[in-house]
Amino acid sequence: MHQRRVVVVVYSGAQALDIAGPVEVFDTANRRLPETGVRYRTEFVSADAPLVRTCSGMVIAAEPLDAGRGPIDTLLVPGGWSLREALADRELLGWIHRAAARSRRVASVCGGAFLLAEAGLLKGRRATTHWAYCEEMAQRYPDVTVDREPIFVWDGRFVTSAGVSTGIDMALSLVEADHGAAFALEVARFLVLFFKRSGGQSQFSAVLDAQLADRAPIRAAQEWILAHLELPLPVPEIAERANMSLRNFARVFRREVGTPPAQYIEQMRLARARKLLESTDLPVSQIARRCGFPAPETFFRSFGRALELTPNEYRQRFQTVSPAGLVVRPDPSDRSTA
């Protein structure tokens, strides 16, 4: 029986969920397909075979890279905290480049897009990656059009997904392309997943800081707020957008979300500001504008009141290493962080 060969290239320190999420989607599809359906056959290959330890400690049994010879239906490339080492591995990059040439389609999850770009596969294409590293990817690979908003991006036979769990969304899209929307919806329902999430990945990075409401108008208002944090966001306008009176909106919002609307907006602005301080070298004044604070002074007061740190102190303590291994530094010329 014909099968769709899915080859997952893994490496030491890869992100386990980048791998397991899409693979579980393909496996569930196999279990839900009728007997006559074309199934997925998943193979794991690695230069670190036979046992590859992911960044979380999970171990994957893999075959050597040479086992990935021959035609491939879907080549899947994950990200991981060891991406710096992977980007310097010329053997791995060369194999990805050659394997892509014999693949019907090529997919990446999270930082895996960096590997595709480093292998020269994304030149002149649109792509995405984890929301925290889109800017770095755009700077590192200027010949790639980095789209910061979508959960995943199709460009020809290449599909790149955003951060970690969005590999599941991407895999559902691959299943939809192979078997139709109705079947992909069945797979999503069995896995207790949204078939298609609304909004861009910037929303979902911030949504993790607060639960979405049960009532649709309030949930829609939250999603709209998260997508437009750079705007003034007066509460009366948001209430009007939800087709509710200001008094009723404020009452229901507080009951559903746990905080008044204005306080929620400030919390979400601070959540986005923290992420930008942790993962970019943007001047603090620019971060304030991107997060909707009318002036840097307003941002400093709000940030200090909530965290008892200045933005620069927070950046110095919690600054992270990017997937490509580049340490993000504060801008020493930005005196406004003092």
Backbone as numpy.savetxt, mean C-alpha at the origin, in Angstrom:
# Nx Ny Nz CAx CAy CAz Cx Cy Cz
-4.67 -31.27 -17.55 -5.52 -30.07 -17.55 -4.64 -28.82 -17.55
-5.01 -27.83 -18.34 -4.27 -26.57 -18.40 -4.35 -25.86 -17.06
-3.23 -25.27 -16.62 -3.20 -24.51 -15.37 -2.52 -23.17 -15.60
-2.85 -22.24 -14.76 -2.19 -20.93 -14.78 -1.02 -20.98 -13.80
0.17 -20.91 -14.33 1.36 -21.04 -13.49 1.71 -19.69 -12.85
1.64 -19.66 -11.52 1.98 -18.46 -10.76 3.34 -18.71 -10.10
4.33 -17.92 -10.45 5.67 -18.07 -9.87 5.93 -16.88 -8.95
6.16 -17.19 -7.68 6.43 -16.16 -6.67 7.92 -16.18 -6.36
8.58 -15.06 -6.60 10.01 -14.99 -6.28 10.13 -14.45 -4.86
10.77 -15.24 -3.99 10.91 -14.84 -2.59 12.39 -14.68 -2.25
12.65 -13.96 -1.18 14.02 -13.72 -0.75 14.02 -13.52 0.75
15.15 -13.72 1.39 15.24 -13.58 2.83 14.81 -12.18 3.25
13.90 -12.11 4.22 13.43 -10.82 4.70 12.25 -10.27 3.94
11.70 -11.04 2.99 10.50 -10.58 2.28 9.33 -10.49 3.25
8.35 -9.68 2.91 7.15 -9.50 3.73 6.22 -10.70 3.53
5.91 -11.41 4.61 5.12 -12.63 4.50 3.73 -12.37 3.92
3.08 -11.29 4.35 1.72 -11.03 3.87 1.71 -10.63 2.40
2.78 -10.01 1.92 2.88 -9.72 0.48 2.77 -11.00 -0.34
3.26 -12.09 0.24 3.26 -13.37 -0.45 1.97 -14.14 -0.15
1.67 -14.28 1.14 0.55 -15.13 1.56 -0.80 -14.58 1.11
-0.96 -13.24 1.12 -2.25 -12.66 0.75 -2.68 -13.06 -0.66
-1.90 -12.75 -1.69 -2.28 -13.14 -3.05 -2.38 -14.66 -3.22
-1.46 -15.41 -2.60 -1.48 -16.86 -2.75 -2.77 -17.46 -2.19
-3.25 -16.92 -1.07 -4.51 -17.42 -0.49 -5.69 -17.11 -1.43
-5.64 -15.98 -2.11 -6.70 -15.66 -3.07 -6.71 -16.69 -4.19
-5.53 -17.01 -4.74 -5.45 -17.99 -5.82 -5.89 -19.38 -5.33
-5.49 -19.75 -4.12 -5.87 -21.05 -3.59 -7.38 -21.13 -3.38
-7.96 -20.06 -2.85 -9.41 -20.05 -2.64 -10.14 -20.12 -3.98
-9.61 -19.42 -4.97 -10.21 -19.50 -6.31 -10.20 -20.94 -6.81
-9.09 -21.64 -6.61 -9.02 -23.04 -7.03 -10.11 -23.88 -6.38
-10.35 -23.62 -5.10 -11.31 -24.42 -4.35 -12.76 -24.08 -4.71
-12.97 -22.90 -5.29 -14.33 -22.49 -5.65 -14.64 -22.71 -7.13
-13.62 -23.00 -7.91 -13.83 -23.21 -9.34 -14.54 -24.54 -9.61
-15.35 -24.59 -10.66 -15.94 -25.89 -11.06 -14.84 -26.81 -11.57
-15.15 -28.08 -11.72 -14.14 -29.07 -12.14 -13.50 -28.71 -13.47
-14.25 -28.03 -14.32 -13.72 -27.68 -15.65 -12.93 -26.38 -15.64
-12.89 -25.69 -14.49 -12.22 -24.40 -14.43 -10.71 -24.52 -14.50
-10.07 -23.51 -15.08 -8.60 -23.49 -15.17 -8.04 -23.01 -13.84
-7.25 -23.84 -13.19 -6.76 -23.55 -11.86 -5.38 -22.90 -11.88
-5.02 -22.36 -10.71 -3.70 -21.73 -10.52 -2.76 -22.75 -9.90
-1.53 -22.79 -10.38 -0.49 -23.62 -9.78 0.62 -22.69 -9.29
0.75 -22.60 -7.98 1.70 -21.65 -7.40 3.03 -22.33 -7.11
4.12 -21.68 -7.52 5.48 -22.15 -7.26 6.27 -21.03 -6.59
7.14 -21.40 -5.67 8.00 -20.43 -4.99 9.45 -20.70 -5.42
10.13 -19.66 -5.89 11.53 -19.80 -6.27 12.36 -18.74 -5.55
13.60 -19.09 -5.28 14.44 -18.16 -4.52 15.92 -18.49 -4.70
16.74 -17.45 -4.67 18.19 -17.66 -4.63 18.62 -18.18 -3.27
17.72 -18.07 -2.27 18.01 -18.52 -0.92 17.39 -19.88 -0.61
16.95 -20.61 -1.64 16.32 -21.92 -1.45 17.30 -22.86 -0.69
16.77 -23.86 0.02 15.37 -24.33 -0.05 14.44 -23.71 0.98
14.96 -23.16 2.07 14.11 -22.57 3.10 14.41 -21.09 3.20
13.37 -20.26 3.06 13.55 -18.81 3.05 12.78 -18.22 4.21
13.47 -17.48 5.06 12.84 -16.88 6.24 12.37 -15.46 5.90
11.09 -15.20 6.09 10.53 -13.86 5.85 10.87 -12.94 7.01
10.54 -11.67 6.87 10.91 -10.70 7.89 10.18 -10.97 9.21
9.03 -11.64 9.17 8.29 -11.94 10.40 8.72 -13.26 11.02
9.63 -13.98 10.38 10.10 -15.26 10.89 9.45 -16.47 10.25
8.38 -16.26 9.48 7.78 -17.38 8.77 8.76 -17.92 7.73
8.76 -19.23 7.54 9.69 -19.87 6.62 8.92 -20.44 5.43
9.40 -20.16 4.23 8.77 -20.64 3.00 9.71 -21.62 2.31
9.19 -22.77 1.95 9.96 -23.75 1.18 9.95 -23.34 -0.29
11.11 -23.16 -0.86 11.21 -22.68 -2.24 12.20 -23.52 -3.04
12.03 -23.48 -4.35 12.96 -24.12 -5.27 13.99 -23.09 -5.73
15.13 -23.53 -6.24 16.11 -22.57 -6.78 15.52 -21.78 -7.94
16.12 -20.64 -8.24 15.62 -19.79 -9.32 15.54 -20.54 -10.64
16.45 -21.46 -10.87 16.45 -22.21 -12.13 15.17 -23.01 -12.31
14.49 -23.32 -11.21 13.25 -24.09 -11.31 12.14 -23.27 -11.94
12.35 -21.96 -12.05 11.34 -21.09 -12.63 11.48 -20.94 -14.14
12.17 -21.86 -14.79 12.31 -21.80 -16.24 10.97 -22.06 -16.92
10.88 -21.63 -18.18 9.70 -21.91 -18.98 8.64 -20.83 -18.88
7.55 -20.97 -19.63 6.49 -19.96 -19.65 5.85 -19.79 -18.27
5.53 -18.56 -17.95 4.89 -18.22 -16.68 3.61 -17.45 -16.98
2.55 -17.79 -16.29 1.32 -17.02 -16.44 1.44 -15.71 -15.67
1.72 -15.81 -14.35 1.80 -14.62 -13.50 3.08 -14.68 -12.67
3.93 -13.69 -12.84 5.12 -13.54 -12.01 4.79 -12.57 -10.89
5.00 -13.00 -9.63 4.65 -12.17 -8.47 5.91 -11.83 -7.69
6.11 -10.52 -7.45 7.31 -10.03 -6.76 6.88 -9.27 -5.51
7.21 -9.75 -4.31 6.81 -9.07 -3.07 7.83 -8.04 -2.63
7.44 -7.26 -1.64 8.37 -6.34 -0.98 8.86 -6.94 0.32
9.52 -6.12 1.13 10.02 -6.61 2.42 11.02 -5.65 3.02
11.29 -5.83 4.30 12.21 -4.92 4.99 13.66 -5.14 4.58
13.95 -6.21 3.88 15.31 -6.44 3.39 15.45 -5.98 1.94
14.59 -5.08 1.52 14.59 -4.69 0.11 15.91 -4.06 -0.32
16.59 -3.38 0.60 17.88 -2.78 0.24 18.84 -3.83 -0.29
18.91 -4.96 0.41 19.80 -6.04 -0.04 19.31 -6.64 -1.35
17.99 -6.79 -1.48 17.45 -7.36 -2.71 17.73 -6.47 -3.91
17.67 -5.15 -3.71 17.93 -4.21 -4.80 19.38 -4.25 -5.26
20.26 -4.74 -4.40 21.68 -4.84 -4.76 22.05 -6.21 -5.30
21.08 -7.11 -5.34 21.34 -8.49 -5.78 21.16 -8.57 -7.30
22.26 -8.48 -8.03 22.19 -8.44 -9.50 21.67 -9.76 -10.06
21.97 -10.87 -9.40 21.46 -12.17 -9.86 19.94 -12.18 -9.80
19.41 -11.72 -8.68 17.95 -11.69 -8.51 17.30 -10.76 -9.52
17.86 -9.57 -9.68 17.28 -8.60 -10.61 17.34 -9.11 -12.05
18.45 -9.75 -12.40 18.57 -10.30 -13.75 17.55 -11.40 -13.99
17.34 -12.24 -12.96 16.36 -13.31 -13.11 14.96 -12.73 -13.27
14.61 -11.72 -12.48 13.29 -11.10 -12.59 13.10 -10.52 -13.99
14.13 -9.86 -14.51 14.04 -9.28 -15.85 13.78 -10.36 -16.90
14.52 -11.45 -16.82 14.37 -12.52 -17.81 13.03 -13.25 -17.64
12.64 -13.49 -16.39 11.38 -14.18 -16.14 10.20 -13.35 -16.61
10.29 -12.02 -16.46 9.20 -11.15 -16.90 8.98 -11.27 -18.40
10.07 -11.50 -19.15 9.96 -11.59 -20.61 9.16 -12.81 -21.04
9.09 -13.84 -20.20 8.33 -15.04 -20.56 7.07 -15.19 -19.70
6.63 -14.09 -19.12 5.41 -14.10 -18.30 4.28 -13.39 -19.02
3.09 -13.94 -18.90 1.92 -13.27 -19.48 1.64 -11.95 -18.78
1.87 -11.92 -17.49 1.70 -10.69 -16.73 2.64 -10.71 -15.53
2.97 -9.52 -15.06 3.92 -9.37 -13.96 3.27 -8.51 -12.89
3.30 -9.00 -11.65 2.65 -8.29 -10.56 3.61 -8.07 -9.40
3.46 -6.94 -8.72 4.27 -6.68 -7.53 3.37 -6.24 -6.40
3.84 -6.49 -5.18 3.14 -6.05 -3.98 4.06 -5.12 -3.20
3.53 -3.98 -2.79 4.25 -3.05 -1.92 5.61 -2.69 -2.53
6.70 -2.89 -1.78 8.02 -2.52 -2.27 8.53 -3.36 -3.41
7.80 -4.41 -3.79 8.20 -5.19 -4.95 8.28 -4.36 -6.21
7.54 -3.23 -6.24 7.61 -2.34 -7.40 9.01 -1.76 -7.57
9.74 -1.57 -6.46 11.12 -1.10 -6.55 11.97 -2.12 -7.31
11.74 -3.41 -7.05 12.51 -4.45 -7.74 12.19 -4.46 -9.23
10.92 -4.30 -9.58 10.56 -4.24 -11.00 11.22 -3.03 -11.66
11.18 -1.90 -10.98 11.78 -0.68 -11.55 13.29 -0.83 -11.66
13.92 -1.40 -10.64 15.38 -1.58 -10.66 15.80 -2.54 -11.77
14.91 -3.49 -12.08 15.18 -4.45 -13.16 14.88 -3.85 -14.53
14.46 -2.57 -14.58 14.22 -1.90 -15.84 12.90 -2.24 -16.50
11.94 -2.75 -15.71 10.69 -3.23 -16.29 9.57 -2.19 -16.28
9.76 -1.10 -15.57 8.68 -0.13 -15.45 8.95 1.19 -16.18
9.97 1.23 -17.00 10.29 2.47 -17.73 9.11 2.89 -18.60
8.72 4.14 -18.45 7.62 4.68 -19.24 6.26 4.19 -18.81
6.17 3.52 -17.66 4.89 2.97 -17.20 4.38 3.68 -15.95
3.08 3.51 -15.69 2.48 3.93 -14.43 2.64 2.80 -13.43
2.85 3.17 -12.17 3.00 2.16 -11.13 2.68 2.79 -9.79
2.50 1.93 -8.80 2.32 2.42 -7.44 3.10 1.53 -6.50
3.20 1.97 -5.25 3.86 1.20 -4.19 3.25 1.67 -2.87
3.82 1.24 -1.76 3.30 1.65 -0.45 3.22 3.17 -0.38
2.11 3.68 0.19 1.89 5.13 0.21 3.05 5.90 0.83
3.75 5.30 1.82 4.82 6.01 2.50 6.07 6.17 1.64
6.16 5.42 0.52 7.39 5.41 -0.25 7.20 5.80 -1.71
6.01 6.31 -2.03 5.76 6.74 -3.41 6.70 7.86 -3.82
6.91 8.80 -2.92 7.77 9.93 -3.27 9.20 9.48 -3.54
9.69 8.58 -2.71 11.05 8.08 -2.93 11.15 7.33 -4.25
10.12 6.55 -4.56 10.16 5.80 -5.81 10.18 6.75 -7.01
9.39 7.82 -6.92 9.35 8.78 -8.01 10.71 9.46 -8.20
11.39 9.72 -7.10 12.70 10.36 -7.18 13.76 9.38 -7.68
13.68 8.16 -7.22 14.69 7.15 -7.57 14.55 6.68 -9.01
13.30 6.64 -9.51 13.04 6.16 -10.87 12.21 7.21 -11.63
12.85 8.28 -12.08 12.11 9.37 -12.73 11.43 8.97 -14.03
11.82 7.83 -14.61 11.18 7.38 -15.85 9.93 6.55 -15.58
9.56 6.43 -14.29 8.32 5.73 -13.91 7.32 6.78 -13.41
6.10 6.72 -13.88 5.04 7.61 -13.39 4.42 6.96 -12.17
4.75 7.47 -11.00 4.28 6.88 -9.74 2.94 7.50 -9.37
1.91 6.67 -9.30 0.57 7.12 -8.94 0.35 6.82 -7.47
0.21 7.84 -6.67 0.18 7.69 -5.22 -1.17 7.23 -4.67
-2.24 7.35 -5.43 -3.57 7.14 -4.88 -4.13 5.73 -5.01
-4.02 5.06 -6.17 -4.73 3.78 -6.32 -4.19 2.69 -5.40
-5.04 1.73 -5.10 -4.64 0.55 -4.35 -3.80 -0.35 -5.23
-4.10 -0.39 -6.52 -3.23 -1.07 -7.47 -3.39 -0.39 -8.83
-2.38 -0.56 -9.68 -2.34 0.09 -10.99 -2.04 -0.96 -12.06
-2.88 -1.01 -13.07 -2.62 -1.83 -14.26 -1.99 -0.95 -15.32
-0.92 -1.42 -15.93 -0.35 -0.78 -17.10 0.11 -1.89 -18.04
-0.73 -2.16 -19.04 -0.43 -3.28 -19.93 -0.45 -4.59 -19.16
0.63 -5.36 -19.29 0.67 -6.64 -18.58 1.33 -6.52 -17.21
1.60 -5.30 -16.78 2.19 -5.07 -15.47 1.14 -4.50 -14.52
1.09 -5.07 -13.31 0.18 -4.56 -12.29 0.95 -4.45 -10.98
0.92 -3.26 -10.40 1.63 -3.00 -9.15 0.61 -2.62 -8.09
0.81 -3.12 -6.87 -0.13 -2.80 -5.80 0.58 -1.99 -4.73
-0.22 -1.37 -3.89 0.29 -0.47 -2.86 0.80 -1.26 -1.66
0.50 -0.82 -0.46 1.09 -1.41 0.72 0.49 -2.74 1.14
1.31 -3.73 1.31 1.09 -5.00 2.00 -0.25 -5.66 1.64
-1.33 -5.33 2.42 -2.60 -6.04 2.23 -3.25 -5.75 0.90
-2.83 -4.69 0.19 -3.42 -4.40 -1.11 -3.05 -5.44 -2.16
-2.06 -6.30 -1.85 -1.78 -7.42 -2.73 -2.97 -8.35 -2.85
-3.80 -8.39 -1.82 -5.02 -9.20 -1.86 -6.01 -8.59 -2.84
-6.17 -7.27 -2.78 -7.05 -6.58 -3.74 -6.58 -6.82 -5.17
-5.26 -6.72 -5.36 -4.70 -6.93 -6.69 -4.95 -8.35 -7.18
-4.76 -9.33 -6.28 -4.98 -10.72 -6.67 -6.43 -10.96 -7.05
-7.36 -10.33 -6.34 -8.77 -10.44 -6.70 -9.01 -9.87 -8.09
-8.30 -8.79 -8.42 -8.42 -8.20 -9.75 -7.88 -9.15 -10.82
-6.80 -9.86 -10.50 -6.26 -10.85 -11.44 -7.27 -11.99 -11.66
-7.88 -12.43 -10.56 -8.90 -13.48 -10.66 -10.09 -12.98 -11.47
-10.46 -11.73 -11.26 -11.56 -11.15 -12.05 -11.22 -11.15 -13.53
-9.98 -10.79 -13.87 -9.57 -10.77 -15.27 -9.62 -12.17 -15.88
-9.33 -13.19 -15.07 -9.30 -14.57 -15.57 -10.67 -15.24 -15.61
-11.51 -14.92 -14.61 -12.75 -15.69 -14.43 -14.01 -14.84 -14.33
-13.87 -13.52 -14.42 -15.05 -12.67 -14.39 -15.34 -12.11 -13.01
-16.11 -11.01 -13.00 -16.39 -10.29 -11.76 -17.22 -11.12 -10.79
-18.20 -11.86 -11.30 -19.08 -12.63 -10.41 -18.28 -13.66 -9.61
-17.34 -14.34 -10.29 -16.55 -15.35 -9.58 -15.59 -14.69 -8.59
-14.96 -13.58 -8.99 -14.06 -12.88 -8.07 -14.81 -12.41 -6.84
-16.05 -11.97 -7.02 -16.88 -11.56 -5.88 -17.15 -12.74 -4.96
-17.38 -13.91 -5.55 -17.60 -15.12 -4.74 -16.36 -15.44 -3.91
-15.18 -15.31 -4.52 -13.93 -15.55 -3.80 -13.77 -14.55 -2.66
-14.05 -13.28 -2.94 -13.93 -12.24 -1.92 -14.88 -12.51 -0.76
-16.09 -12.89 -1.07 -17.07 -13.17 -0.01 -16.62 -14.35 0.84
-16.08 -15.38 0.22 -15.63 -16.55 0.97 -14.49 -16.18 1.92
-13.62 -15.28 1.47 -12.50 -14.82 2.30 -12.89 -13.69 3.24
-14.16 -13.29 3.20 -14.68 -12.19 4.02 -13.89 -10.92 3.74
-13.84 -10.55 2.47 -13.11 -9.38 2.02 -14.03 -8.47 1.23
-13.66 -7.18 1.15 -14.27 -6.30 0.17 -13.77 -6.72 -1.20
-14.69 -6.83 -2.17 -14.27 -7.15 -3.53 -13.50 -5.98 -4.12
-14.08 -4.78 -4.00 -13.39 -3.59 -4.49 -13.53 -2.49 -3.44
-12.39 -2.10 -2.87 -12.42 -1.03 -1.88 -12.53 0.30 -2.59
-13.28 1.21 -1.99 -13.38 2.55 -2.57 -12.23 3.41 -2.08
-11.90 4.42 -2.87 -10.91 5.37 -2.43 -9.49 4.93 -2.73
-8.56 5.81 -2.43 -7.16 5.54 -2.69 -6.44 5.06 -1.46
-5.20 4.65 -1.64 -4.47 4.07 -0.53 -4.15 5.10 0.53
-4.08 6.39 0.19 -3.82 7.40 1.21 -4.92 7.39 2.24
-6.15 7.07 1.82 -7.25 6.99 2.76 -7.03 5.82 3.72
-6.60 4.68 3.18 -6.52 3.50 4.02 -5.35 3.56 4.96
-4.32 4.33 4.65 -3.23 4.49 5.62 -3.73 5.26 6.83
-4.60 6.23 6.62 -5.11 7.02 7.74 -6.27 6.35 8.44
-7.05 5.57 7.72 -8.20 4.90 8.32 -7.76 3.97 9.44
-6.53 3.47 9.39 -6.06 2.57 10.43 -6.04 3.24 11.79
-6.03 4.56 11.84 -6.00 5.27 13.11 -7.38 5.45 13.71
-8.43 5.09 13.04 -9.77 5.24 13.59 -10.72 4.28 12.89
-11.69 3.77 13.62 -12.65 2.87 13.04 -13.62 3.64 12.14
-14.02 3.02 11.05 -15.05 3.61 10.21 -16.41 3.31 10.82
-17.33 4.27 10.69 -18.65 4.16 11.28 -19.48 3.10 10.56
-20.51 2.62 11.25 -21.42 1.65 10.66 -22.40 2.32 9.70
-22.87 3.50 10.05 -23.86 4.18 9.21 -23.21 4.76 7.97
-23.81 4.48 6.83 -23.21 4.86 5.54 -22.91 6.34 5.42
-23.82 7.27 5.79 -23.51 8.70 5.61 -22.30 9.14 6.43
-22.17 8.60 7.65 -21.03 8.98 8.49 -19.75 8.36 7.95
-19.85 7.11 7.51 -18.68 6.44 6.93 -18.22 7.17 5.67
-19.16 7.59 4.84 -18.81 8.34 3.64 -18.15 9.67 4.00
-18.66 10.30 5.05 -18.06 11.57 5.50 -16.63 11.35 5.96
-16.39 10.26 6.71 -15.03 9.96 7.15 -14.10 9.76 5.95
-14.55 8.99 4.98 -13.72 8.72 3.82 -13.44 9.99 3.04
-14.43 10.88 2.95 -14.23 12.14 2.24 -13.23 13.01 3.00
-13.34 13.04 4.32 -12.39 13.81 5.13 -10.97 13.31 4.88
-10.78 12.00 4.93 -9.45 11.42 4.78 -8.85 11.67 3.40
-9.72 11.83 2.41 -9.24 12.08 1.05 -8.97 13.55 0.79
-9.39 14.44 1.70 -9.28 15.88 1.47 -8.72 16.62 2.68
-7.79 16.01 3.38 -7.26 16.62 4.60 -6.57 17.95 4.35
-6.11 18.18 3.12 -5.42 19.44 2.83 -6.38 20.61 2.73
-7.68 20.37 2.68 -8.69 21.42 2.57 -9.12 21.92 3.94
-9.80 23.07 4.02 -10.22 23.62 5.32 -11.16 22.70 6.09
-12.10 22.02 5.41 -13.01 21.05 6.01 -13.89 21.62 7.13
-14.64 22.68 6.86 -15.58 23.15 7.88 -16.67 22.11 8.12
-16.99 21.87 9.38 -17.95 20.83 9.73 -19.32 21.07 9.10
-19.84 22.31 9.04 -21.15 22.50 8.40 -21.19 22.01 6.95
-20.11 22.20 6.21 -20.08 21.73 4.83 -20.08 20.21 4.76
-19.39 19.56 5.68 -19.36 18.11 5.70 -20.74 17.56 6.06
-21.42 18.22 7.00 -22.78 17.82 7.36 -23.71 17.95 6.15
-23.55 19.04 5.42 -24.38 19.26 4.24 -24.09 18.18 3.19
-22.83 17.81 3.04 -22.46 16.76 2.09 -23.10 15.43 2.48
-23.28 15.22 3.80 -23.91 13.99 4.29 -25.43 14.08 4.29
-25.96 15.21 3.81 -27.41 15.44 3.78 -28.03 15.35 5.18
-27.33 15.93 6.15 -27.80 15.94 7.52 -27.69 17.35 8.08
-28.56 17.67 9.04 -28.43 18.95 9.72 -27.15 18.94 10.53
-26.60 20.11 10.79 -25.34 20.20 11.53 -25.48 19.55 12.91
-26.59 19.83 13.59 -26.79 19.30 14.94 -26.89 17.77 14.91
-27.67 17.25 13.98 -27.84 15.80 13.90 -26.55 15.11 13.46
-25.85 15.73 12.50 -24.59 15.17 12.04 -23.59 15.07 13.19
-23.45 16.16 13.96 -22.49 16.16 15.06 -22.85 15.11 16.10
-24.15 14.97 16.38 -24.60 13.99 17.38 -24.34 12.56 16.91
-24.73 12.26 15.67 -24.56 10.89 15.16 -23.09 10.57 14.95
-22.33 11.54 14.46 -20.90 11.33 14.22 -20.21 10.95 15.53
-20.51 11.70 16.59 -19.86 11.43 17.87 -20.26 10.05 18.40
-21.52 9.69 18.23 -21.97 8.39 18.69 -21.31 7.26 17.91
-21.16 7.44 16.59 -20.62 6.39 15.73 -19.09 6.28 15.83
-18.43 7.42 15.88 -16.97 7.45 15.78 -16.29 7.55 17.14
-16.98 8.18 18.10 -16.42 8.31 19.43 -15.81 9.65 19.73
-15.73 10.51 18.72 -15.20 11.86 18.90 -16.02 12.84 18.08
-16.07 14.13 18.45 -16.76 15.13 17.63 -16.07 15.27 16.28
-16.78 15.74 15.26 -16.18 15.84 13.91 -14.90 16.66 13.87
-14.88 17.82 14.51 -13.69 18.67 14.46 -12.48 17.98 15.09
-12.72 17.27 16.19 -11.63 16.57 16.85 -11.13 15.42 15.97
-12.05 14.74 15.31 -11.68 13.65 14.39 -10.80 14.19 13.26
-11.19 15.33 12.69 -10.41 15.92 11.60 -9.00 16.23 12.07
-8.88 16.81 13.26 -7.55 17.13 13.78 -6.74 15.84 14.01
-7.37 14.80 14.53 -6.66 13.54 14.75 -6.14 12.96 13.45
-6.96 13.01 12.40 -6.55 12.46 11.12 -5.44 13.31 10.49
-5.50 14.62 10.69 -4.42 15.47 10.19 -3.11 15.16 10.90
-3.18 14.96 12.19 -1.97 14.62 12.94 -1.46 13.23 12.57
-2.38 12.30 12.30 -1.95 10.95 11.88 -1.17 11.02 10.57
-1.69 11.80 9.61 -0.97 11.94 8.35 0.35 12.67 8.55
0.36 13.68 9.40 1.60 14.41 9.66 2.66 13.50 10.26
2.25 12.63 11.19 3.21 11.69 11.79 3.83 10.80 10.72
2.98 10.29 9.82 3.50 9.40 8.77 4.51 10.14 7.89
4.20 11.39 7.55 5.11 12.15 6.69 6.41 12.48 7.42
6.32 12.75 8.73 7.53 13.01 9.50 8.40 11.76 9.60
7.75 10.61 9.71 8.47 9.35 9.84 9.14 8.90 8.54
8.54 9.23 7.41 8.95 8.56 6.18 9.40 9.49 5.06
9.41 10.82 5.28 9.87 11.73 4.23 10.81 12.76 4.84
11.48 13.51 3.96 12.32 14.62 4.42 11.68 15.96 4.07
10.36 15.97 3.90 9.66 17.21 3.59 9.84 18.22 4.73
10.03 19.50 4.41 10.06 20.52 5.47 8.76 20.50 6.26
8.85 20.81 7.54 7.68 20.75 8.41 6.61 21.73 7.93
7.01 22.87 7.42 6.03 23.83 6.93 5.21 23.25 5.78
5.87 22.46 4.93 5.16 21.83 3.81 4.24 20.72 4.31
4.69 19.97 5.31 3.83 18.95 5.91 2.58 19.58 6.50
2.75 20.71 7.16 1.59 21.41 7.74 0.57 21.74 6.66
1.05 22.25 5.51 0.12 22.58 4.41 -0.56 21.34 3.87
0.21 20.27 3.68 -0.37 19.04 3.12 -1.43 18.44 4.04
-1.32 18.70 5.32 -2.25 18.12 6.28 -3.38 19.07 6.65
-3.44 20.23 6.00 -4.59 21.11 6.17 -4.50 22.10 7.30
-3.32 22.25 7.91 -3.19 23.26 8.96 -3.00 24.62 8.31
-3.76 25.63 8.71 -3.72 26.92 8.01 -2.38 27.63 8.12
-1.59 27.34 9.17 -0.28 27.97 9.34 0.61 27.01 10.12
1.93 27.08 9.92 2.83 26.20 10.67 2.65 26.33 12.18
2.39 27.56 12.64 2.22 27.76 14.08 1.05 26.95 14.63
-0.04 26.90 13.85 -1.20 26.11 14.25 -0.84 24.64 14.35
-0.06 24.18 13.39 0.40 22.79 13.38 1.26 22.50 14.60
2.21 23.39 14.91 3.10 23.17 16.05 2.31 23.06 17.35
1.32 23.96 17.52 0.53 23.94 18.75 -0.28 22.66 18.86
-0.92 22.28 17.76 -1.75 21.07 17.76 -0.89 19.83 18.00
0.25 19.76 17.33 1.14 18.61 17.45 1.69 18.51 18.87
2.14 19.63 19.41 2.69 19.63 20.77 1.65 19.28 21.82
0.43 19.77 21.62 -0.65 19.47 22.57 -0.98 17.98 22.57
-0.96 17.36 21.40 -1.34 15.95 21.29 -0.22 15.00 21.69
1.04 15.35 21.35 2.14 14.39 21.50 3.23 14.83 22.47
3.15 16.08 22.93 4.13 16.63 23.86 5.55 16.57 23.29
5.63 16.72 21.97 6.90 16.80 21.25 6.75 17.84 20.15
7.86 18.46 19.75 7.80 19.27 18.54 7.87 18.34 17.34
7.45 18.78 16.15 7.58 17.92 14.97 9.00 17.45 14.72
9.97 18.31 14.94 11.36 17.91 14.70 11.82 16.87 15.72
11.41 17.02 16.98 11.75 16.02 17.99 11.13 14.68 17.64
9.88 14.70 17.16 9.20 13.47 16.76 9.95 12.80 15.61
10.35 13.60 14.63 11.06 13.05 13.47 12.38 12.42 13.89
13.09 13.05 14.80 14.38 12.52 15.24 14.22 11.19 15.98
13.10 11.02 16.68 12.88 9.80 17.45 12.33 8.66 16.61
11.44 8.99 15.66 10.67 7.95 14.99 10.92 7.86 13.49
11.91 8.56 13.02 12.26 8.48 11.62 12.59 7.04 11.24
12.11 6.59 10.07 12.25 5.19 9.68 13.22 5.03 8.54
13.53 3.76 8.24 14.31 3.40 7.05 13.34 2.97 5.98
13.50 3.50 4.80 12.59 3.19 3.70 12.84 1.78 3.20
11.92 1.23 2.37 12.13 -0.12 1.83 13.40 -0.25 1.04
13.85 0.85 0.43 15.08 0.77 -0.35 16.31 0.99 0.52
16.10 1.14 1.84 17.21 1.25 2.77 17.78 2.65 2.89
17.05 3.66 2.42 17.55 5.02 2.49 17.00 5.69 3.73
17.88 6.15 4.63 17.43 6.81 5.85 16.91 8.20 5.50
15.72 8.52 5.99 15.11 9.81 5.72 15.53 10.77 6.82
16.10 11.89 6.45 16.62 12.86 7.42 15.76 14.11 7.47
15.70 14.79 8.65 15.04 16.09 8.69 15.80 17.09 7.86
15.11 18.12 7.42 15.72 19.18 6.65 16.39 20.16 7.60
17.74 20.22 7.67 18.41 21.08 8.62 18.16 22.55 8.39
17.76 22.93 7.19 17.50 24.34 6.89 16.12 24.78 7.33
15.30 23.84 7.79 13.92 24.17 8.17 13.90 24.62 9.63
14.10 25.90 9.87 14.16 26.42 11.22 12.81 26.43 11.92
11.74 26.22 11.15 10.42 26.27 11.76 10.14 25.09 12.67
11.01 24.06 12.65 10.78 22.89 13.50 11.36 23.05 14.89
12.04 24.10 15.14 12.68 24.26 16.42 11.67 24.46 17.55
